[in-house]
Amino acid sequence: MVKSAIAFFAASVALLLSATIESAPVSLAKSGQTGALISASSFCIFLPPQYGGNIADNEDRAIAFCTESISSAPGAKILPDGFIQSANWVSNTDNNWVQVTGRIDRTKYGLDKNDGGGQYDMRAPVGAICAGYNAFVQITEPDDNIYCIRCCKNKSDCPVNKSTDGCKDVLKGNYS
């Protein structure tokens, strides 16, 4: 009886350790999959991992690019100089969300002038998050040289079901 109890205990511990080791990488955001919105001059957006990539074609592979190194966005790359042309910050303290809207220069990252863009959010790229928030939605439209991103405490404040509507309809804001 004692031997079988010890064997059961050892098997349980081994199974628990095995499950923990196998699931550990899944529970941690991969390097480059965490964005952050700190201020109008310190934030991240998601872009295709390779220069010149199409926004929609890289839904599952996009990575975070930041205006500067941000400790809460490990593994994020730095945006090319001149890519962000304007950044308009809004903080809604009542609903606990923040957003940045503005203009980009698509040529600084080789984005196609005919790319109508697409949406990134907490579902795609897989594992992507906005540090300190439960949800985010980002739309980038290279053909119009605009972008928008909002990070939200409440998922309902980040409308992810309007990906084809574009920034100006999904996230009202200043795009100058």
C-alpha positions in Angstrom: 0.0 0.0 0.0 2.8 2.4 0.9 4.7 1.6 -2.3 1.6 2.2 -4.4 1.0 5.5 -2.7 4.6 6.6 -3.3 4.4 5.5 -6.9 1.1 7.4 -7.3 2.6 10.5 -5.7 5.8 10.3 -7.9 3.7 9.8 -11.0 1.5 12.8 -10.1 4.4 15.0 -9.5 6.0 13.9 -12.8 2.8 14.6 -14.7 2.3 18.0 -13.1 5.9 19.0 -13.9 5.5 17.7 -17.5 2.3 19.7 -17.9 3.8 22.8 -16.4 6.9 22.6 -18.6 4.9 22.0 -21.8 2.4 24.8 -21.1 4.9 27.4 -19.8 5.8 28.9 -23.2 2.1 29.1 -24.2 1.2 31.2 -21.1 4.0 33.7 -21.8 3.8 36.2 -24.6 6.5 35.6 -27.2 9.2 38.1 -27.5 7.9 40.9 -29.7 4.2 40.1 -29.1 3.7 42.7 -26.4 2.9 46.3 -27.3 2.4 49.3 -25.0 0.8 52.7 -25.0 2.5 55.0 -22.5 2.1 58.4 -24.1 2.0 60.2 -27.5 5.7 59.9 -27.8 6.1 56.4 -26.2 4.0 53.7 -27.7 4.0 50.6 -29.9 2.1 49.4 -32.9 2.1 46.0 -34.7 3.5 45.7 -38.2 4.6 42.8 -40.5 7.8 41.2 -39.3 9.6 41.9 -42.6 10.1 45.2 -44.4 7.5 45.8 -47.1 5.1 43.2 -45.8 1.3 43.4 -46.4 -0.7 44.3 -43.3 -3.6 41.8 -43.8 -1.3 39.0 -45.0 0.7 39.2 -41.7 -2.3 39.0 -39.3 -0.8 36.0 -37.6 2.9 37.1 -37.8 2.9 40.8 -36.9 5.2 42.0 -34.2 5.4 45.1 -32.0 7.4 48.1 -33.1 7.8 51.0 -30.7 8.8 54.6 -30.9 11.5 53.9 -28.3 12.7 51.0 -26.1 9.9 50.2 -23.6 10.5 47.8 -20.8 6.9 46.6 -20.8 7.3 45.6 -24.5 10.1 43.0 -24.4 11.5 42.1 -27.8 9.7 44.9 -29.6 11.6 46.5 -32.5 12.1 50.2 -32.9 10.0 52.0 -35.5 12.0 53.3 -38.5 12.8 57.1 -38.2 10.0 59.1 -39.8 7.5 56.3 -40.0 5.2 58.0 -37.4 4.3 61.4 -38.8 1.8 62.3 -36.0 0.5 60.8 -32.8 -2.6 62.1 -31.2 -3.1 60.7 -27.6 -6.5 60.2 -26.0 -7.0 58.8 -22.5 -10.5 57.9 -21.4 -10.2 57.5 -17.6 -13.9 56.8 -17.1 -13.7 53.7 -19.3 -10.0 52.8 -18.7 -8.7 52.9 -22.3 -6.0 54.8 -24.1 -5.5 55.3 -27.8 -3.2 56.9 -30.3 -4.3 57.9 -33.8 -2.3 59.6 -36.5 -0.4 59.5 -39.8 2.4 57.3 -41.0 4.9 57.5 -43.9 4.4 54.0 -45.4 7.7 54.4 -47.4 9.8 54.3 -44.3 8.9 50.6 -43.9 8.3 49.8 -47.5 4.5 49.4 -47.2 2.6 49.3 -50.5 0.6 52.3 -51.5 -2.2 50.0 -52.7 -2.3 48.1 -49.3 -5.8 48.9 -47.9 -4.5 47.6 -44.5 -6.0 45.5 -41.9 -6.6 44.9 -38.2 -4.5 43.5 -35.4 -6.0 42.6 -32.0 -5.6 40.2 -29.2 -6.7 37.3 -31.5 -4.3 38.0 -34.3 -1.4 38.0 -34.2 -1.8 35.0 -31.9 -0.6 35.8 -28.4 -0.3 39.6 -28.9 -1.2 41.8 -25.9 -1.1 45.4 -24.9 0.8 45.7 -21.6 -1.5 46.5 -18.7 -4.7 46.0 -20.6 -7.1 43.2 -21.4 -7.7 44.0 -25.0 -6.5 46.1 -27.9 -7.4 46.9 -31.5 -5.2 48.4 -34.1 -5.9 49.3 -37.7 -3.1 50.4 -40.1 -4.0 51.7 -43.6 -0.9 52.2 -45.7 -3.0 53.4 -48.7 -4.2 56.4 -46.6 -1.1 56.7 -44.5 -3.0 56.4 -41.2 -3.0 54.2 -38.2 -5.0 53.8 -34.9 -4.6 51.7 -31.8 -6.6 51.5 -28.6 -5.8 49.5 -25.5 -8.7 48.7 -23.1 -9.4 47.3 -19.7 -12.9 46.3 -20.9 -12.9 44.2 -24.1 -16.2 45.9 -25.1 -14.3 49.3 -25.5 -12.1 47.8 -28.1 -14.3 47.1 -31.1 -12.7 44.2 -32.9 -15.6 43.3 -35.1 -15.3 46.2 -37.6 -12.0 45.4 -39.2 -13.1 46.5 -42.7 -14.5 49.8 -41.5 -11.2 51.6 -41.2 -9.6 53.8 -38.5 -11.8 56.8 -38.9 -15.0 54.8 -38.3 -13.7 52.3 -35.7 -11.7 54.7 -33.5 -12.8 58.2 -33.7 -9.9 60.6 -33.3 -7.5 63.1 -34.8 -5.8 61.8 -38.0 -3.9 65.0 -38.9 
